[in-house]
Amino acid sequence: MFTQKTYYFSQLSRSYPILRLVDIYDRQSFIRAYVLDNIYICILTYVLFYVALWYATNKLDRLILLKSKKAQFEEVIVRTTDAQKVTTRHLEDEMCRLDAELITTSGKIAQLEKIIGKILEPSFPPSVPAEPPPRKYGIFVSRPPGQRRGSSPAAAAAATAGPPKIGFK
């Protein structure tokens, strides 16, 4: 049915039996059975080795990049921590300074209050107060004798004679 193609090398290998070992077209030849299969395996291994090497190199590059970013991050954290410590020290110093200023200011205010209190104290005894205005009295309260409306001498004598009578005649 299918005719096998005859190659020139096949014809030579028939003439010289040693060439049968290197005949690549014969499946039972030494070169085809051992050498070419090993070459295919070597090529496949070579390709797999370089793929693995490429993958490892990329992983290593990513790892180095990650380590450098971690180092930068730690450096930033250290700088930030140092800055926070400096700021904390500065704020504590400022609070102490303000506390001292507050204490001195409150002392000065107390001294000023004492001085103002001394200034406002009268240096002379208080003068006799002016005579109060005449008081108004209610109906049922008796009036002092000199303050009646009708200040005639008869009314004044009647007022001194006894207590005034209130009521009908």
VOBA-1610 file (N, C-alpha, C; in pm, whole numbers, padded with zeros to 5 digits, always signed):
BEGIN
Met+00079-00116+00000Met+00000+00000+00000Met+00085+00125+00000Phe+00149+00151+00113Phe+00237+00266+00116Phe+00377+00218+00084Thr+00432+00282-00005Thr+00569+00245-00039Thr+00663+00330+00042Gln+00760+00263+00094Gln+00857+00337+00175Gln+00957+00398+00082Lys+00985+00521+00107Lys+01078+00594+00025Lys+01218+00544+00053Thr+01290+00526-00042Thr+01427+00483-00021Thr+01516+00604-00028Tyr+01593+00617+00074Tyr+01683+00731+00081Tyr+01822+00685+00041Tyr+01898+00783+00006Tyr+02035+00753-00037Tyr+02115+00695+00079Phe+02090+00749+00198Phe+02163+00701+00315Phe+02124+00557+00346Ser+01998+00522+00321Ser+01953+00385+00344Ser+02025+00289+00251Gln+02044+00331+00130Gln+02115+00245+00035Gln+02261+00229+00077Leu+02319+00336+00127Leu+02457+00327+00172Leu+02469+00237+00295Ser+02369+00246+00382Ser+02377+00166+00503Ser+02361+00018+00472Arg+02297-00013+00364Arg+02290-00154+00322Arg+02426-00201+00272Ser+02494-00113+00210Ser+02626-00149+00158Ser+02727-00158+00271Tyr+02720-00064+00361Tyr+02816-00060+00472Tyr+02738-00079+00602Pro+02744-00191+00664Pro+02663-00219+00782Pro+02695-00128+00902Ile+02810-00072+00909Ile+02844+00018+01019Ile+02762+00146+01014Leu+02720+00182+00893Leu+02640+00305+00879Leu+02499+00286+00932Arg+02460+00161+00957Arg+02327+00140+01013Arg+02315+00202+01152Leu+02423+00214+01220Leu+02420+00271+01355Leu+02387+00420+01354Val+02422+00488+01246Val+02398+00632+01239Val+02285+00668+01144Asp+02210+00572+01099Asp+02099+00599+01009Asp+01984+00659+01090Ile+01953+00785+01065Ile+01848+00852+01141Ile+01709+00816+01091Tyr+01702+00757+00977Tyr+01571+00722+00923Tyr+01525+00584+00969Asp+01616+00503+01016Asp+01581+00370+01064Asp+01550+00379+01212Arg+01434+00326+01252Arg+01392+00338+01391Arg+01476+00252+01485Gln+01533+00150+01436Gln+01613+00063+01521Gln+01761+00103+01525Ser+01796+00208+01458Ser+01937+00246+01455Ser+01979+00303+01591Phe+02107+00295+01621Phe+02162+00341+01748Phe+02142+00491+01766Ile+02168+00565+01660Ile+02160+00710+01671Ile+02016+00756+01694Arg+01925+00689+01634Arg+01785+00729+01651Arg+01735+00686+01788Ala+01772+00571+01833Ala+01720+00519+01959Ala+01781+00589+02080Tyr+01907+00623+02074Tyr+01973+00675+02194Tyr+02015+00821+02183Val+02076+00855+02075Val+02134+00989+02065Val+02028+01094+02039Leu+01944+01075+01940Leu+01844+01177+01908Leu+01743+01194+02021Asp+01703+01083+02082Asp+01612+01096+02196Asp+01677+01174+02309Asn+01803+01148+02331Asn+01874+01222+02436Asn+01891+01369+02398Ile+01908+01397+02270Ile+01918+01537+02227Ile+01786+01608+02249Tyr+01675+01541+02217Tyr+01544+01601+02242Tyr+01525+01628+02392Ile+01563+01532+02471Ile+01550+01549+02616Ile+01642+01661+02664Cys+01762+01670+02608Cys+01855+01778+02646Cys+01798+01914+02608Ile+01740+01923+02489Ile+01682+02051+02446Ile+01566+02088+02537Leu+01480+01990+02566Leu+01367+02016+02656Leu+01417+02057+02795Thr+01517+01988+02845Thr+01575+02023+02975Thr+01638+02162+02971Tyr+01705+02194+02863Tyr+01766+02325+02845Tyr+01660+02435+02849Val+01549+02413+02777Val+01440+02511+02775Val+01379+02524+02915Leu+01353+02411+02980Leu+01296+02416+03115Leu+01392+02485+03213Phe+01521+02460+03199Phe+01619+02523+03286Phe+01615+02675+03269Tyr+01610+02722+03144Tyr+01608+02867+03122Tyr+01476+02930+03164Val+01367+02858+03150Val+01238+02910+03201Val+01245+02921+03353Ala+01297+02819+03418Ala+01311+02824+03564Ala+01407+02934+03606Leu+01515+02951+03531Leu+01611+03058+03561Leu+01547+03196+03544Trp+01468+03213+03438Trp+01397+03340+03416Trp+01299+03367+03529Tyr+01224+03264+03569Tyr+01126+03279+03677Tyr+01197+03314+03808Ala+01306+03246+03838Ala+01380+03273+03962Ala+01440+03414+03960Thr+01488+03458+03844Thr+01544+03593+03833Thr+01436+03698+03857Asn+01319+03677+03797Asn+01209+03772+03820Asn+01167+03774+03967Lys+01159+03655+04026Lys+01123+03649+04168Lys+01228+03720+04253Leu+01353+03698+04221Leu+01462+03762+04295Leu+01458+03913+04279Asp+01430+03960+04157Asp+01419+04105+04134Asp+01305+04164+04216Arg+01191+04093+04217Arg+01077+04141+04295Arg+01110+04141+04444Leu+01181+04038+04488Leu+01218+04030+04628Leu+01315+04142+04666Ile+01411+04170+04580Ile+01505+04280+04605Ile+01431+04414+04608Leu+01338+04432+04516Leu+01259+04555+04514Leu+01176+04567+04641Leu+01117+04456+04684Leu+01038+04457+04806Leu+01125+04488+04928Lys+01245+04431+04932Lys+01335+04460+05044Lys+01379+04605+05044Ser+01404+04661+04926Ser+01444+04802+04921Ser+01329+04891+04965Lys+01206+04856+04924Lys+01090+04935+04968Lys+01071+04922+05118Lys+01094+04802+05172Lys+01083+04781+05316Lys+01188+04865+05388Ala+01310+04868+05335Ala+01416+04949+05396Ala+01380+05097+05392Gln+01326+05143+05279Gln+01283+05283+05269Gln+01172+05311+05369Phe+01077+05218+05380Phe+00966+05235+05473Phe+01017+05242+05617Glu+01109+05152+05652Glu+01165+05155+05787Glu+01243+05283+05811Glu+01313+05331+05709Glu+01386+05457+05722Glu+01290+05573+05746Val+01179+05573+05672Val+01078+05678+05692Val+01019+05668+05832Ile+00994+05546+05877Ile+00939+05528+06012Ile+01037+05578+06117Val+01165+05547+06099Val+01266+05594+06194Val+01273+05746+06194Arg+01272+05805+06073Arg+01276+05952+06066Arg+01152+06013+06131Thr+01035+05952+06104Thr+00911+06003+06162Thr+00914+05989+06314Thr+00963+05876+06363Thr+00972+05856+06507Thr+01066+05958+06570Asp+01180+05982+06505Asp+01273+06083+06556Asp+01209+06222+06555Ala+01137+06252+06448Ala+01069+06382+06440Ala+00963+06393+06549Gln+00892+06284+06576Gln+00792+06286+06682Gln+00858+06308+06818Lys+00972+06244+06840Lys+01042+06263+06967Lys+01086+06407+06984Val+01141+06465+06875Val+01185+06604+06881Val+01065+06696+06906Thr+00956+06670+06835Thr+00836+06752+06853Thr+00781+06738+06994Thr+00782+06617+07047Thr+00734+06595+07184Thr+00820+06670+07284Arg+00952+06662+07267Arg+01041+06736+07356Arg+01016+06887+07346His+01000+06935+07222His+00975+07078+07202His+00844+07120+07270Leu+00739+07038+07252Leu+00610+07071+07313Leu+00618+07066+07466Glu+00691+06969+07520Glu+00706+06963+07666Glu+00781+07086+07717Asp+00887+07127+07648Asp+00960+07248+07686Asp+00869+07370+07679Glu+00790+07377+07574Glu+00697+07490+07557Glu+00593+07491+07670Met+00543+07372+07707Met+00445+07364+07816Met+00508+07408+07949Cys+00632+07367+07973Cys+00700+07410+08096Cys+00721+07561+08097Arg+00759+07616+07982Arg+00780+07761+07973Arg+00649+07835+07996Leu+00541+07786+07933Leu+00411+07851+07951Leu+00362+07837+08095Asp+00390+07724+08158Asp+00351+07705+08298Asp+00425+07805+08387Ala+00554+07822+08362Ala+00632+07919+08440Ala+00580+08061+08417Glu+00550+08094+08292Glu+00496+08227+08263Glu+00361+08247+08330Leu+00279+08142+08332Leu+00148+08151+08397Leu+00162+08174+08547Ile+00257+08106+08608Ile+00278+08123+08752Ile+00326+08265+08782Thr+00422+08316+08703Thr+00471+08453+08728Thr+00361+08555+08701Thr+00282+08531+08597Thr+00174+08626+08565Thr+00069+08626+08675Ser+00033+08508+08727Ser-00067+08505+08835Ser-00012+08573+08961Gly+00119+08557+08987Gly+00179+08628+09100Gly+00174+08779+09081Lys+00204+08825+08961Lys+00199+08970+08932Lys+00056+09022+08943Ile-00041+08942+08896Ile-00181+08985+08906Ile-00222+08995+09053Ala-00179+08901+09136Ala-00210+08907+09280Ala-00149+09033+09342Gln-00025+09065+09304Gln+00038+09187+09355Gln-00039+09311+09310Leu-00080+09313+09183Leu-00158+09428+09134Leu-00291+09440+09207Glu-00356+09327+09237Glu-00482+09333+09310Glu-00460+09391+09450Lys-00349+09354+09514Lys-00319+09410+09646Lys-00297+09561+09635Ile-00221+09603+09533Ile-00194+09747+09515Ile-00324+09821+09487Ile-00408+09766+09399Ile-00535+09832+09367Ile-00624+09837+09491Gly-00622+09730+09572Gly-00701+09731+09696Gly-00654+09840+09790Lys-00522+09861+09798Lys-00469+09968+09883Lys-00505+10104+09827Ile-00504+10117+09693Ile-00539+10245+09632Ile-00685+10278+09657Leu-00771+10180+09648Leu-00914+10205+09664Leu-00955+10222+09809Glu-00872+10182+09905Glu-00905+10202+10045Glu-00904+10352+10074Pro-01004+10402+10149Pro-01002+10545+10181Pro-00894+10573+10286Ser-00821+10679+10263Ser-00714+10714+10357Ser-00768+10800+10472Phe-00885+10859+10456Phe-00947+10940+10561Phe-01068+10865+10613Pro-01106+10893+10739Pro-01226+10826+10789Pro-01348+10873+10710Pro-01446+10791+10700Pro-01563+10830+10621Pro-01631+10952+10682Ser-01672+11040+10596Ser-01739+11162+10642Ser-01878+11126+10692Val-01935+11219+10770Val-02069+11197+10823Val-02166+11200+10706Pro-02245+11100+10697Pro-02335+11098+10582Pro-02434+11213+10589Ala-02477+11255+10477Ala-02574+11365+10470Ala-02703+11320+10537Glu-02780+11420+10582Glu-02904+11389+10651Glu-02999+11321+10554Pro-03056+11212+10597Pro-03144+11140+10504Pro-03268+11222+10475Pro-03328+11201+10364Pro-03450+11275+10329Pro-03562+11238+10426Pro-03658+11329+10440Pro-03768+11301+10534Pro-03843+11175+10490Arg-03882+11101+10590Arg-03948+10975+10560Arg-04096+10997+10548Lys-04155+10914+10469Lys-04300+10918+10458Lys-04354+10812+10550Tyr-04459+10848+10620Tyr-04513+10754+10718Tyr-04649+10707+10671Gly-04686+10591+10714Gly-04816+10535+10679Gly-04926+10592+10767Ile-05050+10549+10751Ile-05164+10605+10823Ile-05159+10567+10970Phe-05124+10445+10998Phe-05133+10396+11134Phe-05006+10421+11215Val-04910+10484+11154Val-04787+10508+11227Val-04793+10650+11280Ser-04754+10666+11402Ser-04756+10801+11458Ser-04640+10880+11401Arg-04666+11010+11384Arg-04565+11095+11326Arg-04489+11165+11436Pro-04363+11190+11409Pro-04289+11265+11511Pro-04349+11406+11525Pro-04333+11468+11637Pro-04402+11593+11663Pro-04361+11707+11572Gly-04245+11722+11529Gly-04207+11837+11449Gly-04244+11822+11303Gln-04301+11714+11261Gln-04323+11689+11120Gln-04469+11695+11079Arg-04555+11754+11159Arg-04697+11756+11124Arg-04725+11861+11022Arg-04839+11848+10955Arg-04873+11942+10849Arg-04910+12079+10906Gly-04995+12072+10989Gly-05034+12200+11049Gly-04939+12231+11162Ser-04841+12307+11137Ser-04741+12333+11240Ser-04773+12464+11315Ser-04899+12477+11352Ser-04937+12594+11432Ser-04899+12568+11578Pro-04884+12675+11661Pro-04844+12654+11800Pro-04950+12578+11879Ala-05076+12591+11845Ala-05181+12519+11917Ala-05175+12372+11883Ala-05151+12345+11758Ala-05143+12204+11716Ala-05020+12141+11776Ala-04913+12217+11788Ala-04791+12164+11845Ala-04812+12137+11994Ala-04888+12222+12063Ala-04915+12204+12205Ala-05005+12084+12225Ala-05102+12065+12136Ala-05194+11952+12148Ala-05119+11822+12122Ala-05023+11830+12036Ala-04948+11709+12004Ala-04860+11670+12121Thr-04808+11767+12194Thr-04721+11736+12305Thr-04802+11696+12428Ala-04930+11731+12434Ala-05013+11702+12549Ala-05040+11553+12563Gly-05048+11483+12458Gly-05078+11341+12468Gly-05075+11277+12331Pro-05095+11153+12334Pro-05094+11086+12203Pro-05214+11128+12121Pro-05200+11137+11997Pro-05311+11181+11913Pro-05422+11078+11914Lys-05541+11127+11905Lys-05655+11038+11905Lys-05698+11016+11762Ile-05719+10895+11733Ile-05761+10861+11598Ile-05904+10810+11612Gly-05990+10857+11526Gly-06127+10809+11530Gly-06224+10922+11513Phe-06355+10893+11542Phe-06459+10994+11528Phe-06464+11079+11653Lys-06523+11203+11641Lys-06538+11294+11754Lys-06660+11262+11830
//
